Amino acid sequence: VQLQAFGGGLVRAGGSLRLSCAASGSGFSIKGVGWYRQAPGKQRELVAAITSDGNTNYAHSVKGRFTISRDNAKKTVDLQMNSLEPEDTAVYYCSALISSPYVRTYWGQGTLVTVSS
């Protein structure tokens, strides 16, 4: 099983970006998925998470601006980021709890989001 993250880039403050996390492989099922970020000199933090039945949770700093969603058929989880701020600049990672058949955590490679002021 592999996770890949897509969609980072450079955007001006107030703009939007959409990140996508795609799982590939065979014989697996995705349980919870989270998007994390790590800014230079800071610890990695959870930005948003979604459970297998669609319940969501957001960091206070992004609530109302970011939306996490999943497409179980496509095995993807997206993070729509609106009203971006320079403080959102970070490397974003997706992480998924996957059963294949044993349950373990997988991480995708990071994707850089840069928000200019």
Secondary structure, DSSP 8 states (H G I E B T S, - for coil): -EEEEE--EEEETT--EEEEEEEESSS-EEEEEEEEEE-TTS--EEEEEE-TT--EEE-TTTTTTEEEEEETTTTEEEEEE-S--GGG-EEEEEEEEEESSSEEEEE---EEEEEE-
